[in-house]
Each structure stands twice: as C-alpha cells, then as structure tokens.
Amino acid sequence: MALASEFGKGFISDGAEGKAIIFDLQTFKVTGEAKADKDADSIIYDPFSKRVFVMNGDPHSSTVIDAKSGSVVGTIDLGGGPEFAVADGKGTVYVNLEDKNELVGIDSQSLKIKSRWPLAPAGTPTALAMDVQHHRLFSAGRNPQMLVVLDSDSGKVLQSFPISAGADAAAYEPETGLVFVSTRDGMVHVFHEDSPDKFSEAETIKTEFGAKTMGLDTKTHNLFLDTADFGPAPAPTADRPHPSRPPIQGTFHVLVYGR
C-alpha cells in the first residue's frame, strides 16, 4: 500500500487482478482503480514527482500512476523482476531486481533508468530501505543471505553483513540510526549507523517463523510483524522437491515489538 496524503488517497496493489485500487484516506472507501500488470506487488509513492510506482514482478515492469488524477502515465521496462522499491524524495526511485542481483535507479520524472548496480556479495535481493539524509541504501538478499549497505550516489557497496534465511522487509529509523531486516526464519536483524561510512550489528530479535512482513512506526519505535502458526512440511515430490510448511487456517496474528 502507498499513501499520497497530500491528495487524500491511498493505493493498494492487486497482483491477482493486475491493478492498483484507489481509496479515500478519510473514509477508506474505494474511489477508483488503475490498470497495472499481473503480479503487481510492491508499491510506493514518490513525493517529488507526485507519482505512484507499482512493481509488476512477472512482466519485469513498473506501472506509473499520477497520484492526483489516478491515471496511468507510463510503464517502465526494468529488465528484471522487481521486488521492493524506495524513493529518495529528490527524483530517484530505487528498485531491487531479484533475478538479476541488481539495484536500478529510475528518474521519476522522465521514467528512464539512470543507473544499474550489482549487489554482490548479496544475491536474490528482496528487502530495501534507505537513509535519505546520508544517501545510504540497505538491500537484503536471500541467496547469498546478506545485507549490503550502498552509497546511493555511486552504487558502491560499503559494508555487508550475514543474515538469516528468507529476508523480506527492511526499515530505517532516522532518529536512532537503526536498520531492521526481517526474515522468514523468525529473526529481525538490527544494525546501527555509527556513521554514514560505518555500520555495526546491534542485536537480533527472535520473533516467530514466517514473520517476514514488517512495518515500523518511527513515532512509537514499535515494530509490527505478521505471521501464522505452521504445520509440518509435506513429503517432497518431483514437482515440489522442497515443500514449504503450510500455514494453519485461523491462526493469523500480529506481533508488536517495542524498545
């Protein structure tokens, strides 16, 4: 979900229908929709261009929507499968490309790709967060399982840290200089920005298996994660040699962690 508060609108990506649903932030009523593409997933609002960017996984594209009118203004061929994206508020949107092990920078006005950077030693990048003030990007990958810190001006990898399996979300808290990465294995890895050029491991929070989706409230400093109870993994088959554990119906719950 992306919020364009200045226009009183919210936008929700609908991967099954390949669209973005538009709703009113006061009433929560649906007011319209915009056509995206199949597997519409990550979605962000860029306040600089006043546009919403929807990341379409399977088509390797991004659908761009004018936040005020709700109209589609363009589609960007990303050259790889997008995962999370962040905006720097100055005209650049950064996107992880999961299958290319790359991070691309998009000019949010011209809708042209202006940079394409490798993310080694991390691979299969998913989670992405940013320290806008100090021009630092935090990209977490699943294979290898690493968090990398990049300079958002040059793309240079400054540091990297090992993390647990199934990285899915990341967040940065400007007030404390903390970086959070949540993983499917039931961990939140916490790092501290000692200086813009030096980061250190602060702690690891044990959560629950499957608690990979995360939100951060920078006012209360609370972390919110959701998960469920899971049953044992089924026996491997030829079609599914590495089956995942199935969630148990009716056990969805939200975890809240405070300072």
Backbone as CSV, one residue per row, in Angstrom:
resi,resn,N_x,N_y,N_z,CA_x,CA_y,CA_z,C_x,C_y,C_z
1,MET,0.840,-1.192,0.000,0.000,0.000,0.000,0.875,1.242,0.000
2,ALA,0.480,2.250,-0.784,1.184,3.523,-0.843,0.208,4.637,-0.503
3,LEU,0.668,5.622,0.275,-0.188,6.718,0.719,0.270,8.029,0.095
4,ALA,-0.639,8.694,-0.600,-0.398,10.034,-1.136,-1.247,10.986,-0.290
5,SER,-0.761,11.306,0.912,-1.554,12.050,1.888,-1.959,13.429,1.389
6,GLU,-1.116,14.063,0.583,-1.434,15.415,0.114,-2.663,15.441,-0.794
7,PHE,-2.999,14.290,-1.361,-4.194,14.194,-2.203,-5.315,13.416,-1.510
8,GLY,-5.049,12.971,-0.282,-6.061,12.226,0.453,-6.348,10.858,-0.121
9,LYS,-5.330,10.258,-0.793,-5.561,8.988,-1.475,-4.572,7.917,-1.021
10,GLY,-5.055,6.686,-1.054,-4.208,5.536,-0.851,-4.305,4.617,-2.055
11,PHE,-3.257,3.830,-2.294,-3.194,2.934,-3.451,-2.751,1.554,-2.977
12,ILE,-3.509,0.528,-3.378,-3.215,-0.855,-2.998,-2.940,-1.667,-4.259
13,SER,-1.835,-2.391,-4.285,-1.541,-3.241,-5.445,-2.334,-4.536,-5.343
14,ASP,-2.889,-4.963,-6.463,-3.669,-6.200,-6.554,-3.007,-7.077,-7.612
15,GLY,-2.173,-8.023,-7.158,-1.415,-8.850,-8.090,-2.272,-9.787,-8.905
16,ALA,-3.322,-10.329,-8.285,-4.177,-11.279,-9.000,-4.923,-10.620,-10.144
17,GLU,-5.350,-9.367,-9.935,-6.106,-8.652,-10.957,-5.230,-7.735,-11.809
18,GLY,-3.974,-7.569,-11.412,-3.070,-6.721,-12.192,-3.490,-5.265,-12.220
19,LYS,-3.790,-4.723,-11.033,-4.248,-3.345,-10.977,-3.884,-2.721,-9.627
20,ALA,-4.100,-1.398,-9.535,-3.980,-0.690,-8.276,-5.361,-0.181,-7.885
21,ILE,-5.759,-0.439,-6.660,-7.039,0.020,-6.138,-6.819,1.344,-5.412
22,ILE,-7.637,2.338,-5.710,-7.502,3.668,-5.125,-8.605,3.860,-4.081
23,PHE,-8.223,4.363,-2.895,-9.229,4.575,-1.853,-9.016,5.923,-1.166
24,ASP,-10.062,6.401,-0.506,-10.038,7.674,0.207,-9.454,7.468,1.607
25,LEU,-8.483,8.292,1.987,-7.810,8.108,3.269,-8.689,8.467,4.462
26,GLN,-9.752,9.225,4.253,-10.630,9.590,5.356,-11.723,8.547,5.568
27,THR,-12.328,8.116,4.482,-13.469,7.198,4.591,-13.095,5.742,4.365
28,PHE,-11.914,5.516,3.766,-11.449,4.176,3.386,-12.309,3.539,2.297
29,LYS,-13.141,4.347,1.657,-13.969,3.827,0.569,-13.176,3.804,-0.736
30,VAL,-13.395,2.761,-1.540,-12.747,2.663,-2.844,-13.304,3.744,-3.766
31,THR,-12.418,4.499,-4.400,-12.836,5.587,-5.291,-12.458,5.350,-6.742
32,GLY,-11.662,4.319,-7.010,-11.285,4.041,-8.392,-10.215,2.983,-8.464
33,GLU,-9.712,2.771,-9.652,-8.616,1.822,-9.865,-7.827,2.234,-11.099
34,ALA,-6.603,1.729,-11.176,-5.733,1.994,-12.322,-5.151,0.668,-12.782
35,LYS,-5.114,0.461,-14.062,-4.601,-0.795,-14.609,-3.096,-0.857,-14.456
36,ALA,-2.606,-1.940,-13.862,-1.170,-2.186,-13.773,-0.858,-3.401,-14.640
37,ASP,-0.254,-4.447,-14.057,0.010,-5.667,-14.807,0.012,-6.825,-13.827
38,LYS,0.056,-8.043,-14.350,-0.008,-9.226,-13.490,1.155,-9.240,-12.497
39,ASP,0.893,-9.836,-11.355,1.876,-9.940,-10.284,2.268,-8.564,-9.749
40,ALA,1.337,-7.596,-9.775,1.591,-6.293,-9.160,1.853,-6.513,-7.673
41,ASP,2.969,-5.992,-7.181,3.390,-6.348,-5.826,3.770,-5.094,-5.045
42,SER,5.052,-4.801,-4.949,5.497,-3.631,-4.204,4.934,-2.357,-4.832
43,ILE,4.585,-1.379,-3.988,4.011,-0.129,-4.479,4.478,1.009,-3.570
44,ILE,4.926,2.118,-4.165,5.388,3.257,-3.366,4.890,4.564,-3.970
45,TYR,4.837,5.594,-3.141,4.519,6.943,-3.599,5.795,7.774,-3.584
46,ASP,6.076,8.468,-4.688,7.231,9.354,-4.792,6.743,10.795,-4.678
47,PRO,7.021,11.479,-3.553,6.509,12.839,-3.363,7.113,13.864,-4.311
48,PHE,8.290,13.562,-4.865,8.940,14.511,-5.777,8.152,14.645,-7.081
49,SER,7.835,13.505,-7.698,7.097,13.513,-8.965,5.593,13.462,-8.759
50,LYS,5.183,13.177,-7.505,3.766,13.007,-7.161,3.147,11.871,-7.985
51,ARG,3.925,10.801,-8.066,3.508,9.619,-8.808,3.612,8.368,-7.943
52,VAL,2.797,7.395,-8.268,2.819,6.097,-7.607,3.468,5.092,-8.556
53,PHE,4.392,4.312,-8.027,5.101,3.309,-8.823,4.699,1.919,-8.341
54,VAL,4.115,1.137,-9.251,3.707,-0.240,-8.962,4.709,-1.184,-9.604
55,MET,5.274,-2.099,-8.828,6.251,-3.044,-9.355,5.546,-4.336,-9.768
56,ASN,5.610,-4.653,-11.048,4.979,-5.853,-11.600,6.033,-6.945,-11.746
57,GLY,5.951,-7.979,-10.893,7.008,-8.983,-10.828,7.235,-9.766,-12.096
58,ASP,6.233,-10.511,-12.539,6.404,-11.386,-13.701,6.704,-10.635,-14.999
59,PRO,6.047,-9.492,-15.283,6.339,-8.771,-16.531,7.632,-7.957,-16.495
60,HIS,8.301,-7.918,-15.313,9.557,-7.169,-15.187,9.363,-5.687,-15.519
61,SER,8.315,-5.106,-14.959,7.994,-3.724,-15.313,7.494,-2.958,-14.102
62,SER,7.357,-1.648,-14.286,6.737,-0.793,-13.284,5.681,0.069,-13.957
63,THR,4.485,0.054,-13.416,3.409,0.917,-13.886,3.431,2.197,-13.058
64,VAL,3.359,3.342,-13.721,3.466,4.631,-13.047,2.121,5.361,-13.131
65,ILE,1.629,5.808,-11.981,0.301,6.416,-11.876,0.428,7.836,-11.336
66,ASP,-0.249,8.784,-11.957,-0.346,10.132,-11.415,-1.236,10.080,-10.180
67,ALA,-0.685,10.470,-9.023,-1.419,10.295,-7.774,-2.650,11.185,-7.694
68,LYS,-2.593,12.365,-8.264,-3.726,13.287,-8.168,-4.920,12.815,-8.994
69,SER,-4.647,12.428,-10.247,-5.742,12.042,-11.144,-6.068,10.556,-11.086
70,GLY,-5.104,9.737,-10.675,-5.292,8.290,-10.680,-5.091,7.666,-12.046
71,SER,-4.560,8.442,-12.991,-4.350,7.947,-14.355,-2.950,7.376,-14.529
72,VAL,-2.840,6.328,-15.342,-1.541,5.747,-15.670,-0.807,6.676,-16.617
73,VAL,0.442,7.015,-16.283,1.227,7.933,-17.119,2.358,7.236,-17.857
74,GLY,2.617,5.975,-17.540,3.669,5.271,-18.256,3.981,3.914,-17.663
75,THR,4.743,3.129,-18.417,5.222,1.819,-17.979,6.711,1.742,-18.259
76,ILE,7.468,1.248,-17.293,8.925,1.169,-17.419,9.346,-0.284,-17.523
77,ASP,10.133,-0.612,-18.539,10.730,-1.938,-18.667,11.974,-1.955,-17.790
78,LEU,11.958,-2.764,-16.724,13.049,-2.767,-15.748,14.173,-3.731,-16.097
79,GLY,13.914,-4.678,-16.983,14.954,-5.621,-17.356,15.198,-6.702,-16.328
80,GLY,14.270,-6.888,-15.407,14.394,-7.915,-14.387,13.192,-7.859,-13.463
81,GLY,13.054,-8.865,-12.605,11.906,-8.965,-11.724,12.039,-8.070,-10.505
82,PRO,11.180,-7.055,-10.374,11.314,-6.121,-9.256,10.770,-6.681,-7.953
83,GLU,11.385,-6.262,-6.874,10.892,-6.544,-5.528,10.591,-5.195,-4.867
84,PHE,11.208,-4.899,-3.739,10.901,-3.651,-3.055,11.537,-2.450,-3.740
85,ALA,10.943,-1.271,-3.477,11.431,-0.012,-4.033,11.399,1.056,-2.946
86,VAL,12.255,2.080,-3.099,12.242,3.244,-2.217,12.453,4.493,-3.067
87,ALA,11.968,5.623,-2.580,12.167,6.904,-3.257,13.021,7.804,-2.376
88,ASP,13.930,8.555,-2.989,14.792,9.435,-2.203,14.192,10.824,-1.992
89,GLY,13.012,11.083,-2.593,12.363,12.374,-2.433,12.971,13.485,-3.258
90,LYS,13.961,13.121,-4.081,14.633,14.121,-4.908,14.589,13.762,-6.387
91,GLY,13.763,12.773,-6.731,13.588,12.441,-8.137,14.116,11.098,-8.569
92,THR,14.564,10.278,-7.619,15.049,8.944,-7.969,14.286,7.886,-7.182
93,VAL,13.862,6.843,-7.880,13.251,5.672,-7.262,14.205,4.500,-7.465
94,TYR,14.556,3.821,-6.385,15.471,2.682,-6.438,14.669,1.393,-6.295
95,VAL,15.054,0.373,-7.078,14.307,-0.887,-7.096,15.273,-2.075,-7.082
96,ASN,15.016,-3.047,-6.202,15.742,-4.315,-6.235,15.232,-5.170,-7.395
97,LEU,16.140,-5.741,-8.186,15.764,-6.717,-9.216,16.208,-8.088,-8.730
98,GLU,15.243,-8.897,-8.306,15.531,-10.154,-7.620,16.299,-11.139,-8.485
99,ASP,15.885,-11.300,-9.743,16.502,-12.326,-10.587,17.807,-11.873,-11.234
100,LYS,18.120,-10.590,-11.147,19.343,-10.063,-11.758,20.415,-9.710,-10.729
101,ASN,20.070,-9.808,-9.433,21.005,-9.409,-8.371,21.487,-7.978,-8.578
102,GLU,20.549,-7.103,-8.926,20.880,-5.719,-9.230,19.939,-4.767,-8.498
103,LEU,20.382,-3.518,-8.417,19.546,-2.434,-7.952,19.557,-1.357,-9.025
104,VAL,18.370,-0.949,-9.483,18.300,0.062,-10.531,17.756,1.366,-9.968
105,GLY,18.191,2.464,-10.557,17.699,3.779,-10.203,16.877,4.340,-11.348
106,ILE,15.664,4.815,-11.043,14.752,5.352,-12.051,14.598,6.856,-11.853
107,ASP,14.704,7.619,-12.935,14.367,9.035,-12.895,12.842,9.135,-12.857
108,SER,12.299,9.626,-11.752,10.850,9.590,-11.574,10.108,10.611,-12.437
109,GLN,10.825,11.520,-13.087,10.193,12.468,-13.997,10.188,11.949,-15.429
110,SER,11.368,11.530,-15.908,11.473,11.046,-17.292,11.083,9.585,-17.429
111,LEU,11.052,8.861,-16.307,10.760,7.421,-16.261,11.814,6.606,-17.010
112,LYS,13.045,7.098,-17.007,14.174,6.398,-17.614,15.052,5.796,-16.519
113,ILE,15.635,4.630,-16.803,16.587,4.026,-15.876,17.920,4.755,-16.009
114,LYS,18.426,5.265,-14.897,19.657,6.060,-14.953,20.859,5.377,-14.290
115,SER,20.615,4.273,-13.573,21.736,3.525,-13.002,21.325,2.073,-12.837
116,ARG,22.327,1.212,-12.856,22.104,-0.231,-12.687,23.344,-0.778,-11.978
117,TRP,23.182,-1.188,-10.709,24.320,-1.561,-9.880,24.224,-3.003,-9.387
118,PRO,25.350,-3.745,-9.381,25.351,-5.100,-8.815,25.281,-5.043,-7.297
119,LEU,24.728,-6.117,-6.685,24.540,-6.141,-5.243,25.404,-7.177,-4.536
120,ALA,26.378,-7.754,-5.225,27.277,-8.699,-4.571,27.941,-8.003,-3.374
121,PRO,28.134,-8.733,-2.250,28.019,-10.183,-2.081,26.604,-10.699,-1.807
122,ALA,25.590,-9.855,-1.730,24.219,-10.346,-1.576,23.702,-10.846,-2.921
123,GLY,22.652,-11.667,-2.870,22.033,-12.158,-4.094,20.543,-12.356,-3.867
124,THR,19.789,-12.426,-4.962,18.331,-12.538,-4.912,17.753,-11.483,-3.963
125,PRO,17.975,-10.204,-4.260,17.581,-9.143,-3.334,16.070,-8.976,-3.250
126,THR,15.592,-8.758,-2.041,14.165,-8.524,-1.809,13.972,-7.211,-1.058
127,ALA,14.303,-7.199,0.233,14.040,-6.042,1.087,14.927,-4.858,0.723
128,LEU,14.373,-3.643,0.892,15.116,-2.423,0.574,14.644,-1.287,1.469
129,ALA,15.590,-0.542,2.028,15.293,0.636,2.832,16.361,1.682,2.537
130,MET,16.144,2.914,3.054,17.071,3.993,2.711,17.195,5.005,3.839
131,ASP,18.426,5.455,4.062,18.707,6.638,4.859,18.856,7.780,3.862
132,VAL,17.786,8.539,3.692,17.767,9.595,2.669,18.789,10.680,2.985
133,GLN,18.893,11.065,4.248,19.774,12.169,4.630,21.235,11.886,4.290
134,HIS,21.659,10.657,4.541,23.072,10.322,4.337,23.330,9.525,3.054
135,HIS,22.303,9.390,2.207,22.456,8.756,0.895,22.940,7.312,1.010
136,ARG,22.272,6.562,1.865,22.646,5.164,2.069,21.445,4.257,1.781
137,LEU,21.692,3.185,1.026,20.672,2.190,0.703,20.997,0.887,1.428
138,PHE,19.958,0.172,1.860,20.117,-1.090,2.575,19.324,-2.158,1.828
139,SER,20.033,-3.057,1.164,19.402,-4.093,0.352,19.727,-5.456,0.934
140,ALA,18.671,-6.248,1.199,18.855,-7.573,1.796,18.515,-8.656,0.791
141,GLY,19.390,-9.649,0.687,19.209,-10.726,-0.280,19.025,-12.077,0.381
142,ARG,18.501,-13.024,-0.410,18.210,-14.368,0.094,19.238,-15.409,-0.318
143,ASN,20.018,-15.142,-1.345,20.971,-16.143,-1.827,22.113,-15.467,-2.594
144,PRO,23.245,-15.181,-1.932,23.562,-15.408,-0.519,22.732,-14.523,0.413
145,GLN,22.614,-14.985,1.677,21.821,-14.299,2.688,22.656,-13.182,3.310
146,MET,22.515,-11.985,2.738,23.341,-10.874,3.175,22.551,-9.568,3.138
147,LEU,22.941,-8.634,4.011,22.516,-7.242,3.905,23.699,-6.441,3.394
148,VAL,23.483,-5.642,2.353,24.550,-4.778,1.858,24.147,-3.322,2.044
149,VAL,25.127,-2.497,2.363,24.951,-1.046,2.503,25.618,-0.392,1.300
150,LEU,24.850,0.409,0.571,25.370,1.049,-0.637,25.294,2.568,-0.526
151,ASP,26.215,3.228,-1.219,26.147,4.667,-1.439,25.143,4.902,-2.564
152,SER,24.079,5.672,-2.300,23.035,5.850,-3.311,23.446,6.787,-4.440
153,ASP,24.586,7.455,-4.303,25.081,8.317,-5.379,25.957,7.551,-6.369
154,SER,26.757,6.620,-5.839,27.717,5.912,-6.690,27.389,4.440,-6.892
155,GLY,26.563,3.858,-6.020,26.290,2.426,-6.084,27.357,1.574,-5.433
156,LYS,28.353,2.201,-4.833,29.439,1.455,-4.194,28.930,0.733,-2.953
157,VAL,29.254,-0.563,-2.831,28.919,-1.337,-1.635,29.929,-0.989,-0.543
158,LEU,29.434,-0.465,0.576,30.298,-0.007,1.659,30.541,-1.074,2.708
159,GLN,29.498,-1.858,3.027,29.620,-2.925,4.008,28.603,-4.009,3.703
160,SER,28.828,-5.189,4.288,27.852,-6.277,4.156,27.844,-7.088,5.437
161,PHE,26.683,-7.698,5.722,26.504,-8.476,6.940,25.694,-9.726,6.630
162,PRO,26.030,-10.882,7.225,25.206,-12.087,7.049,23.898,-11.959,7.807
163,ILE,22.827,-12.523,7.250,21.510,-12.538,7.888,20.924,-13.946,7.748
164,SER,19.779,-14.171,8.358,19.133,-15.484,8.277,18.313,-15.605,6.995
165,ALA,17.703,-16.768,6.785,17.061,-17.082,5.508,15.695,-16.415,5.366
166,GLY,15.385,-16.046,4.116,14.056,-15.539,3.794,13.859,-14.068,4.074
167,ALA,14.882,-13.236,3.833,14.731,-11.785,4.021,13.561,-11.274,3.193
168,ASP,12.739,-10.420,3.810,11.548,-9.971,3.087,11.238,-8.494,3.272
169,ALA,11.641,-7.880,4.387,11.336,-6.473,4.611,12.493,-5.801,5.338
170,ALA,12.627,-4.498,5.103,13.667,-3.713,5.761,13.102,-2.341,6.090
171,ALA,13.658,-1.722,7.127,13.221,-0.386,7.519,14.395,0.347,8.142
172,TYR,14.380,1.684,7.992,15.407,2.533,8.604,14.716,3.566,9.485
173,GLU,15.272,3.776,10.682,14.711,4.734,11.630,15.678,5.905,11.798
174,PRO,15.369,7.057,11.220,16.307,8.196,11.247,16.689,8.648,12.652
175,GLU,15.740,8.656,13.587,16.021,9.178,14.919,17.087,8.377,15.655
176,THR,17.068,7.064,15.493,18.010,6.204,16.212,19.166,5.707,15.340
177,GLY,19.037,5.857,14.015,20.064,5.325,13.117,20.059,3.814,13.042
178,LEU,18.911,3.199,13.342,18.818,1.740,13.317,18.246,1.246,11.995
179,VAL,18.789,0.121,11.523,18.309,-0.563,10.323,17.757,-1.912,10.763
180,PHE,16.546,-2.249,10.286,15.891,-3.506,10.659,15.669,-4.352,9.410
181,VAL,15.972,-5.649,9.501,15.705,-6.597,8.413,14.990,-7.804,9.000
182,SER,13.789,-8.103,8.496,13.022,-9.252,8.988,13.134,-10.416,8.015
183,THR,13.127,-11.638,8.549,13.296,-12.830,7.718,12.264,-13.898,8.061
184,ARG,12.017,-14.780,7.104,11.078,-15.885,7.282,11.499,-16.809,8.415
185,ASP,12.785,-16.917,8.676,13.286,-17.800,9.727,12.874,-17.361,11.125
186,GLY,12.273,-16.173,11.257,11.828,-15.703,12.556,12.848,-14.850,13.275
187,MET,13.529,-13.999,12.505,14.526,-13.104,13.070,14.323,-11.687,12.538
188,VAL,14.579,-10.702,13.405,14.755,-9.327,12.942,16.194,-8.942,13.274
189,HIS,16.987,-8.733,12.242,18.380,-8.328,12.414,18.431,-6.808,12.526
190,VAL,19.103,-6.316,13.572,19.163,-4.883,13.831,20.612,-4.411,13.700
191,PHE,20.797,-3.367,12.911,22.119,-2.785,12.692,22.078,-1.307,13.052
192,HIS,23.244,-0.756,13.397,23.301,0.652,13.787,24.241,1.432,12.866
193,GLU,23.787,2.605,12.485,24.607,3.501,11.668,25.506,4.312,12.612
194,ASP,26.715,3.824,12.845,27.656,4.529,13.719,28.077,5.847,13.087
195,SER,28.249,5.810,11.778,28.486,6.987,10.953,28.024,6.609,9.558
196,PRO,27.891,7.572,8.642,27.453,7.206,7.289,28.343,6.183,6.597
197,ASP,29.577,6.030,7.071,30.511,5.089,6.452,30.812,3.880,7.322
198,LYS,30.146,3.772,8.459,30.424,2.640,9.344,29.135,2.179,10.017
199,PHE,28.830,0.899,9.832,27.656,0.278,10.428,28.100,-0.911,11.271
200,SER,27.317,-1.212,12.307,27.650,-2.340,13.178,26.387,-3.120,13.504
201,GLU,26.549,-4.396,13.860,25.435,-5.225,14.297,25.041,-4.816,15.711
202,ALA,23.750,-4.520,15.925,23.281,-4.080,17.238,22.690,-5.232,18.030
203,GLU,21.741,-5.973,17.451,21.144,-7.114,18.122,20.323,-7.911,17.113
204,THR,19.890,-9.082,17.539,18.984,-9.900,16.744,17.778,-10.249,17.595
205,ILE,16.582,-9.912,17.095,15.343,-10.167,17.825,14.749,-11.478,17.330
206,LYS,14.504,-12.415,18.237,13.858,-13.681,17.869,12.359,-13.448,17.833
207,THR,11.743,-13.679,16.681,10.301,-13.477,16.532,9.623,-14.838,16.406
208,GLU,8.945,-15.100,15.310,8.334,-16.400,15.053,8.553,-16.762,13.592
209,PHE,8.535,-18.044,13.315,8.691,-18.499,11.940,7.610,-17.851,11.059
210,GLY,8.033,-17.375,9.904,7.102,-16.783,8.955,6.860,-15.303,9.143
211,ALA,7.404,-14.707,10.207,7.173,-13.277,10.471,8.137,-12.437,9.646
212,LYS,7.898,-12.411,8.343,8.815,-11.726,7.429,8.292,-10.370,6.961
213,THR,6.962,-10.171,6.980,6.398,-8.882,6.594,6.441,-7.962,7.805
214,MET,6.997,-6.734,7.618,7.280,-5.869,8.769,6.924,-4.428,8.460
215,GLY,6.451,-3.729,9.491,6.235,-2.294,9.412,6.855,-1.633,10.624
216,LEU,7.330,-0.390,10.462,7.963,0.354,11.544,7.211,1.654,11.774
217,ASP,6.833,1.927,13.030,6.256,3.208,13.418,7.384,4.039,14.015
218,THR,7.856,5.035,13.272,9.013,5.815,13.722,8.672,6.751,14.883
219,LYS,7.380,6.956,15.181,6.999,7.800,16.317,7.040,7.025,17.623
220,THR,6.515,5.810,17.625,6.494,4.998,18.850,7.691,4.056,18.930
221,HIS,8.416,3.906,17.813,9.545,2.972,17.700,9.109,1.522,17.793
222,ASN,7.851,1.258,17.488,7.341,-0.112,17.503,7.519,-0.786,16.148
223,LEU,7.848,-2.068,16.204,7.897,-2.904,15.013,6.654,-3.781,14.983
224,PHE,6.060,-3.913,13.812,4.884,-4.762,13.628,5.213,-5.836,12.592
225,LEU,4.978,-7.087,12.944,5.193,-8.197,12.035,3.966,-9.099,12.063
226,ASP,3.658,-9.735,10.928,2.539,-10.674,10.934,3.010,-12.062,10.518
227,THR,2.316,-13.053,11.051,2.634,-14.438,10.725,1.425,-15.307,11.084
228,ALA,1.621,-16.606,11.118,0.591,-17.568,11.500,1.286,-18.765,12.129
229,ASP,0.516,-19.707,12.615,1.087,-20.985,13.031,1.224,-21.857,11.779
230,PHE,2.235,-22.703,11.765,2.515,-23.521,10.584,2.567,-24.999,10.960
231,GLY,2.062,-25.814,10.064,2.158,-27.250,10.232,3.465,-27.774,9.659
232,PRO,3.709,-29.084,9.765,4.939,-29.656,9.208,4.905,-29.639,7.681
233,ALA,6.068,-29.592,7.087,6.166,-29.604,5.621,5.738,-30.964,5.088
234,PRO,5.008,-30.999,3.978,4.619,-32.285,3.382,5.827,-32.993,2.794
235,ALA,5.645,-34.236,2.437,6.736,-35.011,1.846,7.117,-34.430,0.487
236,PRO,8.402,-34.428,0.155,8.843,-33.908,-1.136,8.258,-34.718,-2.293
237,THR,8.038,-34.048,-3.398,7.576,-34.699,-4.630,8.476,-34.238,-5.764
238,ALA,8.277,-34.826,-6.928,9.071,-34.425,-8.088,8.797,-32.975,-8.463
239,ASP,7.534,-32.562,-8.342,7.177,-31.180,-8.676,7.592,-30.196,-7.588
240,ARG,7.586,-30.676,-6.343,7.947,-29.816,-5.215,8.984,-30.512,-4.341
241,PRO,10.245,-30.468,-4.773,11.296,-31.171,-4.020,11.593,-30.531,-2.663
242,HIS,11.251,-29.245,-2.503,11.492,-28.561,-1.230,10.203,-27.874,-0.759
243,PRO,9.189,-28.652,-0.359,7.903,-28.070,0.019,8.006,-27.215,1.279
244,SER,7.233,-26.150,1.320,7.237,-25.267,2.486,6.187,-25.702,3.495
245,ARG,6.337,-25.265,4.719,5.383,-25.575,5.769,4.086,-24.805,5.519
246,PRO,2.933,-25.438,5.581,1.667,-24.742,5.306,1.158,-23.996,6.539
247,PRO,0.621,-22.766,6.338,0.015,-22.060,7.467,-1.286,-22.731,7.891
248,ILE,-1.585,-22.659,9.177,-2.793,-23.263,9.722,-3.924,-22.232,9.710
249,GLN,-5.036,-22.610,9.102,-6.181,-21.697,8.968,-6.621,-21.140,10.314
250,GLY,-6.864,-19.812,10.339,-7.389,-19.174,11.534,-6.362,-18.803,12.579
251,THR,-5.070,-18.901,12.238,-4.033,-18.616,13.248,-3.260,-17.340,12.944
252,PHE,-3.693,-16.564,11.963,-3.010,-15.298,11.643,-2.936,-14.407,12.884
253,HIS,-1.777,-13.795,13.122,-1.641,-12.868,14.241,-0.538,-11.857,13.963
254,VAL,-0.605,-10.737,14.680,0.350,-9.645,14.552,1.224,-9.593,15.789
255,LEU,2.525,-9.456,15.560,3.491,-9.343,16.650,3.949,-7.892,16.753
256,VAL,4.025,-7.378,17.976,4.459,-5.991,18.197,5.673,-6.012,19.131
257,TYR,6.739,-5.354,18.691,7.961,-5.265,19.500,8.293,-3.798,19.739
258,GLY,8.566,-3.454,21.006,8.888,-2.078,21.367,10.273,-1.996,21.957
259,ARG,10.742,-0.771,22.128,12.061,-0.550,22.687,12.073,-0.811,24.199
